[in-house]
Amino acid sequence: MSNTTNEKERNEFSFEENFIDENIIADKSSKTKEFIKKFMKRKTAVAGFVVIVFLVIIALFGQYLAPYDPDAYDYANMLAAPSSAHLFGTDHYGRDILSRLLAGTRLTLGVSLSSVIVGAALGTVLGLLAGYYGGIIESLVMRASDVLFSFPDILLAIAIVALLGPGIINVFIAVMVFTVPSFARIMRSATLAVKGSLYVEVAQSLGCKDRRLLFVHIFPGTIQSLIVNFTMRIGSAIMAASSLSFLGFGANVTDPEWGAMLSQSRSYLNVAPHMVYFPGLVIFVTVLAFNLFGDGLRDTLDPKIK
């Protein structure tokens, strides 16, 4: 009789556990569908997302899509205007501009994305620690962020590259450095808001360790702020990386990097304006796409915005 009762209790418990798991999965699925439905209503954000997906595909397969070798010299077609043979024209060495833009997508997006990813990781950890522990840790993180915030992003990046020397690696470091304080400040604020939640207090009362509290209970509640800021910062990173290359601090002049291509083309603005138009247009569209996508995410994820 006792064995039958125990087996019945185990079956009931298993049923309740499966029922709870199914409810959690169903709730997540409904929230995902609701998010997609809200996001799709923002046409500009959807357009930005489509452009971003297109750019990612080009970054992965641009070298195979390029109609010409991006580094192939053709002295018979120097400064050629856009035509059926060269859709975006050629530069002062006869290199196909479209091919160089396609090949340069991986370099420009790679440096910008990697620098924002590393900066976001560092800033997130610092923000979580500052918001959770407070005290001296919070003071140090926030005062260091205030110092970095006192400089415009591009001026700070120029100062860092001037100290470290030109090169694409130093551009990565410069962009990463001015990205950190933005994430640290936002994540600190988000941590302070989540820290007072009831489920966090319950976890504390159950004796959860600080590391588990931070990364299992508090961090998931701050992901929305992290995602929105991440998408918005990518546009700034692309502008900064391109600007540094344009000023001669970034990629080598022979590399098909968008900012470096702009830098080389300024001497030929009067005789071959297409050399300036197309790299500038690509930078403009890319930054705009990330900003529109970030705005759409913010409007969709923020419950205060109707």
C-alpha positions in Angstrom: 0.0 0.0 0.0 2.9 2.3 0.9 4.7 1.6 -2.3 1.5 2.3 -4.3 1.1 5.7 -2.5 4.7 6.6 -3.1 4.5 5.8 -6.8 1.3 7.8 -7.0 3.0 10.8 -5.4 6.0 10.5 -7.8 3.7 10.4 -10.8 1.8 13.4 -9.5 5.0 15.3 -9.0 6.3 14.4 -12.4 3.1 15.5 -14.0 3.3 18.9 -12.2 6.9 19.3 -13.1 6.2 18.6 -16.8 3.2 20.9 -16.7 5.3 23.7 -15.3 8.0 23.2 -17.9 5.4 23.2 -20.7 3.9 26.4 -19.3 7.4 28.0 -19.3 8.1 27.0 -22.9 4.7 28.2 -24.0 5.2 31.5 -22.2 8.5 32.0 -23.9 7.1 31.1 -27.3 4.2 33.6 -26.9 6.6 36.4 -25.8 8.8 35.7 -28.8 5.7 35.8 -31.2 4.6 39.0 -29.5 8.0 40.6 -29.9 8.2 39.6 -33.6 4.7 41.0 -34.2 5.6 44.4 -32.5 8.9 44.6 -34.3 7.5 43.9 -37.7 5.2 46.9 -37.3 8.3 49.2 -37.3 9.1 49.3 -41.0 12.3 51.3 -40.7 13.7 48.9 -38.2 12.8 46.0 -40.4 14.5 47.7 -43.3 17.6 48.2 -41.2 17.6 44.6 -40.1 17.4 43.5 -43.8 20.4 45.7 -44.7 22.4 44.3 -41.8 21.7 40.7 -42.8 22.7 41.6 -46.4 26.0 43.2 -45.0 26.7 40.1 -42.9 26.3 37.9 -46.0 28.6 40.1 -48.0 31.2 40.0 -45.1 31.1 36.2 -45.2 31.1 35.7 -49.0 32.2 39.1 -50.4 35.4 37.7 -51.8 33.5 35.2 -53.9 30.9 37.8 -55.0 33.5 40.3 -56.2 33.6 40.5 -60.0 37.3 41.3 -60.0 40.3 40.8 -57.8 40.1 43.8 -55.3 43.9 44.2 -55.5 44.3 43.8 -59.2 45.9 46.8 -61.0 44.6 47.8 -64.4 46.5 50.9 -65.6 44.5 51.0 -68.8 41.3 51.8 -66.9 42.5 54.2 -64.2 39.8 56.5 -62.8 37.2 55.0 -65.1 33.7 56.2 -64.6 30.9 53.7 -63.6 30.0 51.5 -66.6 28.7 48.0 -67.4 32.2 46.6 -67.0 32.8 48.4 -63.7 29.5 49.3 -62.0 31.2 51.6 -59.4 34.1 52.6 -61.6 37.8 52.2 -60.9 40.3 54.0 -58.7 43.6 55.7 -59.5 45.3 52.3 -59.9 42.5 50.8 -62.1 41.2 48.7 -59.3 37.5 47.9 -59.3 35.7 49.9 -56.6 32.8 47.5 -56.2 35.1 44.6 -55.6 37.1 46.5 -53.0 33.9 47.6 -51.2 32.7 44.0 -51.1 36.1 42.8 -49.9 36.4 45.6 -47.3 33.0 44.8 -45.7 34.6 42.0 -43.7 37.5 44.2 -42.5 35.3 47.2 -41.5 32.5 45.2 -39.9 35.0 42.8 -38.3 36.9 45.5 -36.5 33.8 47.3 -35.4 31.8 44.3 -34.3 34.8 42.7 -32.4 35.6 45.9 -30.6 32.0 46.5 -29.5 31.7 42.8 -28.4 34.9 43.0 -26.2 33.9 46.5 -24.9 30.4 45.3 -24.1 31.7 42.3 -22.2 34.1 44.4 -20.1 31.5 47.2 -19.6 28.8 44.6 -18.6 31.0 43.0 -16.0 32.1 46.3 -14.5 28.5 47.6 -14.5 27.2 44.5 -12.8 29.8 44.7 -10.1 29.3 48.4 -9.6 25.5 48.1 -9.3 25.6 45.1 -7.1 28.3 45.8 -4.6 28.3 49.6 -4.7 30.7 51.4 -2.4 34.3 51.8 -3.5 33.8 49.5 -6.6 30.9 51.7 -7.8 32.9 54.9 -7.2 35.9 53.7 -9.1 34.0 52.4 -12.1 31.7 55.4 -12.4 34.5 58.0 -11.9 36.6 56.3 -14.5 33.6 56.3 -16.8 33.1 60.0 -16.2 36.6 60.7 -17.2 36.3 58.8 -20.4 32.9 60.4 -21.1 34.4 63.9 -20.8 36.1 63.3 -24.2 34.2 62.9 -27.5 34.5 59.4 -28.8 36.5 60.2 -31.9 38.9 62.5 -30.0 39.5 59.8 -27.4 40.1 57.2 -30.1 42.6 59.5 -31.9 44.5 60.1 -28.6 44.7 56.3 -28.0 45.9 55.5 -31.5 48.4 58.4 -31.3 49.9 56.9 -28.2 49.9 53.3 -29.5 50.7 54.0 -33.1 48.7 53.4 -36.3 47.4 50.0 -37.2 44.1 48.1 -37.4 44.8 46.4 -34.0 45.3 49.7 -32.3 42.0 50.9 -33.9 40.3 47.9 -32.3 41.8 48.9 -28.9 40.8 52.5 -29.3 37.2 51.7 -30.2 36.9 49.1 -27.5 38.1 51.6 -24.8 35.5 54.3 -25.6 32.8 51.6 -25.8 33.4 50.3 -22.2 32.0 53.2 -20.2 28.8 53.3 -22.1 28.0 49.7 -21.2 29.3 50.1 -17.7 26.9 53.0 -16.9 23.9 51.4 -18.6 24.4 48.0 -16.9 24.9 49.7 -13.5 21.6 51.4 -13.8 19.9 48.2 -15.0 21.5 46.2 -12.2 20.3 48.6 -9.5 16.7 48.3 -10.9 16.8 44.5 -11.0 18.7 44.1 -7.7 15.6 45.2 -5.7 13.3 42.7 -7.4 11.5 40.1 -5.2 13.0 37.1 -6.9 16.5 38.4 -6.3 15.7 38.9 -2.6 14.3 35.4 -2.4 17.5 34.0 -4.0 19.6 36.0 -1.5 17.5 34.6 1.4 18.1 31.1 0.1 21.9 31.6 0.4 22.8 32.0 -3.3 26.4 33.0 -3.8 27.1 36.4 -5.3 28.4 35.0 -8.6 25.2 33.1 -9.1 23.1 36.0 -8.1 24.9 38.3 -10.6 25.0 36.0 -13.7 22.0 33.8 -13.2 19.4 36.0 -11.5 20.3 39.7 -12.2 22.1 39.6 -15.6 19.1 38.1 -17.5 17.0 41.0 -16.3 19.4 43.5 -17.9 19.7 41.8 -21.3 17.2 44.1 -23.0 19.3 47.2 -22.1 22.4 45.4 -23.2 21.0 44.4 -26.6 19.7 47.8 -27.5 22.9 49.6 -26.5 24.9 47.0 -28.4 23.2 47.6 -31.7 23.4 51.4 -31.3 27.1 51.3 -30.5 28.0 49.4 -33.6 27.1 52.4 -35.8 29.4 54.6 -33.7 32.2 52.0 -33.9 32.0 51.9 -37.7 32.1 55.7 -37.9 35.1 55.8 -35.5 37.0 53.0 -37.3 36.4 54.5 -40.7 37.4 58.0 -39.4 40.6 56.7 -38.0 41.5 55.0 -41.3 40.5 58.1 -43.1 43.0 60.1 -41.0 45.7 57.6 -41.6 45.7 56.0 -38.2 43.9 52.7 -39.1 44.2 50.3 -42.0 47.0 50.4 -44.5 46.3 52.5 -47.6 46.5 49.3 -49.7 43.8 47.5 -47.6 40.2 47.7 -49.0 38.9 49.4 -45.9 36.1 51.9 -46.4 37.7 54.7 -44.5 41.1 54.1 -46.2 39.3 54.1 -49.6 37.8 57.5 -48.8 41.1 58.9 -47.7 42.8 57.9 -51.0 39.9 59.2 -53.1 39.8 62.8 -51.7 42.7 63.8 -54.0 40.6 62.8 -57.0 37.3 64.4 -56.0 37.3 66.8 -59.0 38.3 64.3 -61.7 36.7 61.1 -60.3 34.0 61.9 -57.8 32.7 58.3 -57.9 35.7 57.3 -55.8 34.3 59.3 -53.0 30.6 58.8 -53.5 30.4 55.0 -53.3 32.5 54.4 -50.2 30.8 57.3 -48.4 27.4 56.0 -49.4 28.2 52.5 -48.1 29.4 53.9 -44.7 26.3 56.1 -44.5 23.8 53.3 -45.3 25.6 50.8 -42.9 25.5 53.2 -39.9 21.9 54.2 -40.7 20.9 50.6 -40.8 22.3 49.8 -37.4 20.8 52.9 -35.9 17.4 52.2 -37.3 17.6 48.6 -36.1 18.6 49.8 -32.6 15.8 52.3 -32.4 13.3 49.6 -33.4 14.6 47.2 -30.8 14.5 49.9 -28.1 10.9 50.8 -29.0 9.8 47.2 -29.1 11.5 46.1 -25.9 10.6 49.1 -23.8 7.2 48.6 -22.3 6.8 52.4 -21.6 6.8 53.2 -25.3 3.5 52.5 -27.1 
